[in-house]
Each structure stands twice: as structure tokens, then as C-alpha cells.
Amino acid sequence: MTQKSFIRGVGSYLPARVLTNAQLAETVDTSDEWIRERTGITQRYIAAEGQNTSDLGYKAALKALDTAKMSGDDIDLIIVATSTPDLTFPSTATIIQELLGMEHGAAFDVQAVCSGFIYALSLADAMIKSEKASNVLVIGAETFSRILDWNDRSTCVLFGDGAGAMIVSSTPYEDEKAGDGVLSTFIRSDGRHKDLLYVDGGPSSTRTVGKLRMVGNQVFRHAVKELSDSMVQCAAAVDMAIEDIDWFVPHQANQRILEAVAKRLDLRRGQVVSTVAYHANTSAASIPLALDVAISDGRIKRGHTIMLEAFGGGFTWGAALLAY
């Protein structure tokens, strides 16, 4: 019998500083109305000076461990999805491993930009099902504010900082209503479109960190199509129809993208979890952040089916179907 990957716990963390649209408009040629109409975003969170991606990921991890009724001693693998690591190396995952006091197991980062959490979850699922790990801490954490061009209103208004975490385990959560965990994952990429969403720097090419650049209309077009198709294929892999899924927790990129995908798949507005207005686009962190919000407020309950999906630079995209 194939080992299952159960969802034991979820947690999230946001920095203390809130940057509203009105505050942003004081330094950038934009307005609250302009941002809301085009993105649905009202505010974003910004990491404090000296607060690193690992710090955000560690705080989210502690909350996930608490909800799972586990500790760092129980974890044997940490996978961190991030495009804004603390350092070129070592990995942010190993830094979090030390913060958790873990002197065992393994830890590494995954870089798939906004799709990073889906990629990391897919890896965690594979490791558990192949019996290479028993309890995996999957984290999406970003400090995107550090790679934004704050003079480019087409991009700087979209992003924020934050972290979310999930614990995937070979041992089920002690609740008779709990589902079978990860049912299916689907990941894809197409490097031909790398110039449409990228950072214009790196250790090998420019010896700098660089700033985020995006051709927004092209990203929108590709995202809507690929996200829709990936969810259909992910569900079809386990013979489940889209209309039979309880909740959809998308990457919180832009309210327009969320609505366009929902329309394409004929989803009910109430079953799509949207938190983009609250924390903007936090890249790899946005899915676990949104999931934690919907679990915490009681919308998503044990036994519900959940479709996660994301699209990011590369291009990368993917989906994951869960029975929570």
C-alpha cells in the first residue's frame, strides 16, 4: 500500500509593519484607487530592517508545529520555497533548521518563484510516499520588498513580505474527519518566457541582487490559461471533477487573475479564498498564508477538499489537490 502524505498542521507569519496604498502613494506616482482597481490590493506587509526571510519562515514554522502538536524534534526534512534567500548560500532552510534547534535530518531550498510552495509540496509528498521522510516541514517565505524597484509603480504596488508553513506527515492527524492529505500534484515550467517576469541581477551574471521586472499583460494572459489547465489536470489525475472540490486556494497574485481563472472554470465566488487585498503578492508564501487564514477563520475544515494553484516567473506553474 502506498504511503500517504497527511496534512498535520498549517501556520503563517506577517511582519509588523503595514504599508497601505495611501502611504505608498506618498512616495510613488500612484493612488489607492489606481491600485485597488487594477489589483484588488489595499495593503502589504514589509519586513523590518534586519528581519530576514529565515526569521519570517521560522515564525510560520513554529505556528505550524503548534497546530500539528509537534516539535522540531519530530521533523526530518525542511524544504523552503523562496526567491529571496538570506544568503546566496547556505540555504535558508538550513538557517531555519538551526533556529529550530534541529541537529538531525536534512534541509534545502527550492526556487520556483511564486510556484515555489507547490513545487516544495510536490517534493515533500514524493519523499513521504517513497518512505525517504516521515515528517516534512514545507515553508514558503519571502522578503520581496528587498528586490523591488520602488520607482516602478507597475510592480512595487503588487508585492509584500510574509511566510506560511505546512507540515506533511506519514502519520494522520488525530481527527476522525481528517482527509487523506495530498491526493495529487502537478508542476510544469516553460523557460521560453523567462524575459516576461524576472529579476535583472544574479551572482553569476551581474554580481548584484537585481530588481524585479515584469511585462504584466503577458503574465496575466499566460497565468489564466496555465492555472486553469493545471487545476483540471491535477484533479483528473485522481478522477475528481472540478465542481466536486470544496475550496480553491490560489496564489494571491492579483484579484483580476483570481477572478479570471474562477470564471474560466465556472467556480463560485465564495469557494475561492482571496487574501490578496490584505497581504498583496507574497510569492511562494501566498498560498500557505491564504490557507492558514481560511483554516483559522473556520471556512476550511477537516475533511474538505482543497485545490492549491500558482504561477510564477520562469514561467513555472502548478497545482496540488488536498483532502484536509
C-alpha positions as CSV (number, residue, x, y, z in Angstrom):
1,M,0.0,0.0,0.0
2,T,1.4,3.4,-1.0
3,Q,2.2,5.7,1.9
4,K,0.0,8.8,2.2
5,S,1.1,12.4,2.9
6,F,-1.2,13.8,5.6
7,I,-1.6,17.5,6.4
8,R,-0.8,17.7,10.1
9,G,-0.6,21.5,10.6
10,V,-0.5,24.9,8.9
11,G,0.8,28.2,10.2
12,S,1.7,31.7,8.9
13,Y,3.5,34.9,9.9
14,L,3.5,38.5,8.7
15,P,5.9,41.3,9.7
16,A,4.6,44.0,12.0
17,R,4.9,46.9,9.5
18,V,1.9,47.6,7.3
19,L,2.3,49.7,4.2
20,T,-1.1,50.9,2.9
21,N,-1.8,52.1,-0.6
22,A,-2.2,55.7,0.7
23,Q,1.2,55.5,2.4
24,L,2.7,54.1,-0.8
25,A,1.2,56.9,-2.8
26,E,3.2,59.4,-0.8
27,T,6.4,58.3,-2.4
28,V,5.3,56.6,-5.6
29,D,3.3,58.1,-8.5
30,T,0.1,56.1,-7.8
31,S,-3.1,56.2,-5.8
32,D,-5.2,53.9,-3.6
33,E,-7.9,54.0,-6.3
34,W,-5.5,53.1,-9.1
35,I,-4.0,50.1,-7.1
36,R,-7.4,48.8,-6.0
37,E,-9.0,48.9,-9.4
38,R,-6.1,47.1,-11.1
39,T,-5.1,44.6,-8.4
40,G,-7.6,44.4,-5.5
41,I,-4.7,45.2,-3.1
42,T,-5.2,47.6,-0.2
43,Q,-2.1,47.0,1.8
44,R,1.0,44.9,2.2
45,Y,3.5,43.9,5.0
46,I,7.1,44.9,4.9
47,A,9.9,43.2,6.9
48,A,11.8,45.3,9.4
49,E,15.4,46.2,8.9
50,G,17.5,43.2,9.9
51,Q,14.5,40.9,9.7
52,N,15.4,38.2,7.2
53,T,13.4,35.6,5.2
54,S,14.5,32.9,7.6
55,D,13.1,34.9,10.5
56,L,9.7,35.0,8.8
57,G,9.8,31.3,7.9
58,Y,10.9,30.3,11.4
59,K,7.9,32.1,13.0
60,A,5.5,30.5,10.5
61,A,7.1,27.1,11.2
62,L,6.5,27.5,14.9
63,K,2.8,28.1,14.4
64,A,2.5,25.1,12.1
65,L,4.3,22.9,14.6
66,D,1.9,24.1,17.3
67,T,-1.2,23.3,15.3
68,A,0.2,19.9,14.4
69,K,1.1,19.3,18.1
70,M,4.7,18.6,17.1
71,S,8.2,20.0,17.7
72,G,11.3,20.4,15.7
73,D,12.5,17.0,17.1
74,D,9.7,15.3,15.1
75,I,10.8,16.9,11.7
76,D,13.2,15.0,9.5
77,L,13.2,17.3,6.4
78,I,12.7,21.0,5.8
79,I,12.0,22.4,2.4
80,V,11.9,26.2,2.0
81,A,10.4,27.7,-1.2
82,T,11.9,31.2,-1.6
83,S,13.3,33.6,-4.3
84,T,14.6,35.9,-1.6
85,P,17.0,33.8,0.5
86,D,19.0,35.3,3.4
87,L,22.3,34.4,1.6
88,T,23.4,33.0,-1.7
89,F,24.4,30.0,0.4
90,P,23.8,28.3,2.8
91,S,20.2,27.6,2.1
92,T,17.5,29.5,4.1
93,A,16.2,26.0,5.1
94,T,19.4,25.2,7.0
95,I,19.2,28.5,8.8
96,I,15.7,27.7,9.9
97,Q,16.9,24.2,10.9
98,E,19.4,25.8,13.3
99,L,16.8,28.2,14.6
100,L,14.6,25.2,15.4
101,G,17.4,23.6,17.3
102,M,17.5,20.6,14.9
103,E,20.7,18.6,14.8
104,H,19.3,15.9,12.6
105,G,17.6,15.4,9.2
106,A,18.1,17.4,6.1
107,A,17.1,20.9,4.8
108,F,17.2,22.6,1.4
109,D,15.6,25.4,-0.6
110,V,13.5,25.3,-3.8
111,Q,13.4,28.2,-6.2
112,A,10.4,28.3,-8.5
113,V,9.3,31.9,-7.7
114,C,5.5,32.2,-7.0
115,S,5.0,28.5,-7.7
116,G,7.7,27.5,-5.2
117,F,5.3,26.3,-2.5
118,I,3.6,23.9,-5.0
119,Y,7.0,22.6,-6.1
120,A,8.1,22.2,-2.5
121,L,4.9,20.4,-1.5
122,S,5.2,18.1,-4.5
123,L,8.7,17.2,-3.3
124,A,7.6,16.6,0.2
125,D,4.8,14.3,-1.0
126,A,7.2,12.3,-3.1
127,M,9.7,12.0,-0.2
128,I,7.0,10.7,2.1
129,K,5.4,8.3,-0.4
130,S,8.9,6.9,-1.2
131,E,9.5,6.5,2.6
132,K,12.5,8.8,2.5
133,A,11.0,11.1,5.1
134,S,8.3,10.9,7.7
135,N,7.6,14.5,8.8
136,V,8.3,17.3,6.3
137,L,8.2,21.0,7.2
138,V,7.3,22.8,4.0
139,I,7.7,26.6,4.1
140,G,7.1,29.4,1.7
141,A,8.9,32.6,2.8
142,E,9.7,35.8,1.1
143,T,11.1,39.3,1.6
144,F,10.2,40.6,-1.9
145,S,10.4,44.2,-0.7
146,R,14.2,43.8,-0.9
147,I,14.1,43.2,-4.7
148,L,11.5,45.8,-5.8
149,D,12.2,48.9,-7.8
150,W,10.2,51.4,-5.6
151,N,10.1,53.8,-8.5
152,D,8.3,51.3,-10.8
153,R,4.6,51.6,-9.9
154,S,3.6,48.7,-12.1
155,T,5.5,46.3,-9.9
156,C,6.2,47.8,-6.5
157,V,2.5,48.0,-5.6
158,L,2.0,44.3,-6.1
159,F,4.3,42.6,-3.6
160,G,4.8,42.2,0.1
161,D,6.7,40.1,2.6
162,G,5.5,37.1,4.7
163,A,5.7,33.4,5.3
164,G,3.5,30.3,5.6
165,A,4.2,26.8,6.6
166,M,2.7,23.3,6.3
167,I,3.7,20.0,8.0
168,V,3.2,17.0,5.8
169,S,3.4,13.7,7.6
170,S,3.2,9.9,7.1
171,T,1.1,9.9,10.3
172,P,-2.5,11.1,10.1
173,Y,-3.8,14.0,12.2
174,E,-5.8,12.7,15.2
175,D,-9.3,13.7,13.9
176,E,-11.8,11.2,12.5
177,K,-12.9,13.9,10.0
178,A,-9.3,14.5,8.6
179,G,-8.8,13.6,5.0
180,D,-6.1,11.6,3.2
181,G,-3.8,14.6,2.7
182,V,-2.1,15.2,-0.7
183,L,-4.1,13.5,-3.4
184,S,-2.3,14.8,-6.4
185,T,0.3,17.3,-7.5
186,F,1.1,18.8,-10.9
187,I,4.1,21.0,-11.8
188,R,5.3,22.5,-15.1
189,S,7.6,25.2,-16.5
190,D,8.4,26.9,-19.8
191,G,11.7,28.8,-19.9
192,R,10.9,30.4,-23.2
193,H,9.0,33.1,-21.3
194,K,11.7,33.9,-18.8
195,D,12.0,37.5,-20.0
196,L,8.4,38.4,-19.1
197,L,8.9,38.0,-15.3
198,Y,12.4,38.1,-13.9
199,V,15.0,39.8,-11.6
200,D,17.7,41.6,-13.6
201,G,20.6,40.5,-11.4
202,G,22.4,37.5,-10.0
203,P,25.8,36.3,-8.7
204,S,26.9,34.8,-12.0
205,S,25.6,37.4,-14.5
206,T,25.8,40.8,-12.8
207,R,27.2,40.1,-9.4
208,T,24.3,42.0,-7.9
209,V,20.9,41.1,-6.4
210,G,18.9,43.0,-9.1
211,K,15.3,44.2,-9.2
212,L,12.1,42.6,-10.2
213,R,10.9,43.3,-13.8
214,M,7.6,42.2,-15.4
215,V,5.6,42.5,-18.6
216,G,2.2,42.5,-16.8
217,N,-0.3,41.9,-19.6
218,Q,1.7,38.9,-20.9
219,V,2.0,37.4,-17.5
220,F,-1.8,37.8,-17.0
221,R,-2.6,36.0,-20.3
222,H,-0.3,33.1,-19.6
223,A,-1.3,32.8,-16.0
224,V,-5.0,32.5,-16.6
225,K,-4.6,29.7,-19.2
226,E,-2.0,27.7,-17.4
227,L,-3.5,27.9,-14.0
228,S,-6.9,26.7,-15.3
229,D,-5.4,23.9,-17.2
230,S,-3.2,22.8,-14.3
231,M,-6.1,22.5,-11.9
232,V,-8.1,20.4,-14.4
233,Q,-5.2,18.1,-14.9
234,C,-4.4,17.8,-11.2
235,A,-8.0,16.9,-10.4
236,A,-8.3,14.5,-13.4
237,A,-5.2,12.5,-12.1
238,V,-7.4,11.2,-9.3
239,D,-10.7,11.2,-11.3
240,M,-12.2,14.2,-9.5
241,A,-14.2,16.8,-11.2
242,I,-13.5,20.5,-10.6
243,E,-17.1,21.0,-9.4
244,D,-16.7,18.4,-6.7
245,I,-13.9,20.3,-4.9
246,D,-14.8,22.3,-1.8
247,W,-12.2,25.1,-1.8
248,F,-9.8,26.8,-4.1
249,V,-6.7,28.5,-2.5
250,P,-4.8,30.2,-5.3
251,H,-1.5,32.0,-5.3
252,Q,-2.5,35.6,-4.3
253,A,-1.0,37.4,-7.3
254,N,-3.8,39.8,-8.3
255,Q,-7.5,39.8,-7.8
256,R,-8.1,40.1,-11.6
257,I,-6.2,36.8,-12.2
258,L,-8.2,35.1,-9.4
259,E,-11.4,36.2,-10.9
260,A,-10.4,35.4,-14.5
261,V,-9.4,31.8,-13.5
262,A,-12.6,31.4,-11.5
263,K,-14.7,32.5,-14.4
264,R,-12.9,30.2,-16.8
265,L,-13.6,27.2,-14.6
266,D,-17.1,28.3,-13.5
267,L,-16.2,28.5,-9.8
268,R,-18.4,30.0,-7.2
269,R,-17.0,33.3,-5.8
270,G,-17.5,32.1,-2.3
271,Q,-15.3,29.0,-2.7
272,V,-12.2,30.9,-3.9
273,V,-10.1,32.1,-0.9
274,S,-8.8,35.6,-1.6
275,T,-6.5,37.4,0.8
276,V,-4.6,39.4,-1.8
277,A,-6.2,42.7,-0.5
278,Y,-4.7,42.0,2.9
279,H,-1.1,41.0,2.2
280,A,-0.6,41.5,-1.6
281,N,1.5,39.1,-3.6
282,T,4.0,37.3,-1.2
283,S,5.2,35.0,-3.9
284,A,5.9,31.5,-2.6
285,A,4.4,32.5,0.8
286,S,1.0,33.4,-0.5
287,I,-0.7,30.0,-0.7
288,P,0.1,28.8,2.8
289,L,-0.7,32.3,4.1
290,A,-4.1,32.3,2.5
291,L,-4.7,28.7,3.5
292,D,-3.9,29.4,7.1
293,V,-6.3,32.4,7.1
294,A,-9.2,30.2,5.8
295,I,-8.5,27.5,8.3
296,S,-8.2,29.9,11.2
297,D,-11.4,31.7,10.4
298,G,-13.3,28.3,10.2
299,R,-14.1,28.3,6.5
300,I,-11.9,25.3,5.7
301,K,-12.5,22.3,8.0
302,R,-11.1,18.9,8.3
303,G,-12.5,16.6,5.6
304,H,-12.8,19.4,3.0
305,T,-11.1,19.0,-0.4
306,I,-8.8,21.9,-1.4
307,M,-7.1,22.9,-4.7
308,L,-4.0,24.9,-4.5
309,E,-2.5,26.6,-7.6
310,A,0.3,29.0,-8.5
311,F,2.0,30.7,-11.4
312,G,5.4,32.4,-11.3
313,G,8.5,33.6,-13.2
314,G,10.3,31.1,-15.4
315,F,7.5,30.6,-16.3
316,T,6.6,28.0,-13.6
317,W,3.1,26.8,-12.6
318,G,1.4,24.0,-10.8
319,A,-1.4,22.7,-8.6
320,A,-2.0,20.5,-5.7
321,L,-5.2,18.7,-4.6
322,L,-5.6,18.1,-0.9
323,A,-8.1,16.3,1.3
324,Y,-7.6,18.2,4.5
